[in-house]
Amino acid sequence: MKSRYLILVCVLLALTGCAGLVSGLTGKMADDLAYTILNSDDVDTVKEGLPAYLLLIDSFLRSSPDNENLLLAASALNGSFSIFADDERASLLTKKSLTYALRAACISNKRLCDLRTQKYEVFQGTVDRLNLKDVPVTYAVAVAWAGWIQANSDDWNAIADLAKVKTLLERVIVLDETWENGGAHLYMGGLETIFPKSMGGHPEKGRDHFLKALSISDEQYLMTKVVYAEQYARLIFDKELHDRLLNEVVSANPVVEGMTLTNKIAQTRAEELLAGSNDYF
């Protein structure tokens, strides 16, 4: 995969699902933390504060190891922090994120307990039987799995798992394409534009997913335009589209409920891409 920004999009989207997940006193804490992270305009503070919460949520899991909601929150947060880590640490964090997501999935639906090791034909049948209540864990597993693949992108055995990730995301789209502001469409857009058409990629399918994600979020989730520009416009060498999308991101108001942090990160990335636009095209 081209960068970690696509993974960042999805783990931050997944954090919105952490709010209200955990019962009792920890539920209030999870609500407040998720709200604070997603609505912060101080990226450095969030980056520096995440490790402390990882330790805290691990302590909660020590006493409640089978709490599905805690496991989902832990998966999302470990995936979030992996974006800021070096390669070796990112590999460890994404493995932990995937382990938590798979444990949550198994608790939620026993058919998902051996999901990762199922042969593809069996895997497809399992996924086809998932229903609306399975969307949260299905999306969480797909995001965590893709993050692990990204961190192990030099391993072709890991890359081979992309087909399973796409299958999970496609099922989420069928069941509820609006989940997490259309995150499954955004993610599918990224996966379809990893490679050019000549190497088996599907750029136009990717474009359609990006456009759907923009529509679902009413174009307020600015990272969608960044990924659209970086992975689709650059892939097909469309400078006009590339620069237009990124300029729209830079000039937009980043303060949107539940999206402010990612929007701030998107604006920084948009400025970086614009600075290199003439050299790239």
Buried (B, 14 or more C-beta within 10 A) or exposed (E): BBBBBBBBBBBBBBBBBBBBBBEEEBBEBBBEBBBEBBBBEEBEEBEEBBEEBBEBBBEBBEEBEEBBBBBBBBBBBBBBBBBBBEEEEBBEBBBBBBBBBBBBBBBBBEBBBEBBEBEEEEBBEBBEEBEEEBBBBBBBBBBBBBBBBBBBEEEEEBBEBBEBBBBBBBBBBBBBBEBBBBBBBBBBBBBBBBEEEEEEBBBEBBBBBBBBBBEBBEBBBBBBBBBBBBBBBBBBEBEEBBBBBBBBBBEBEBEBEBBBBBBBBBBEBBEEBBEEBEEEE
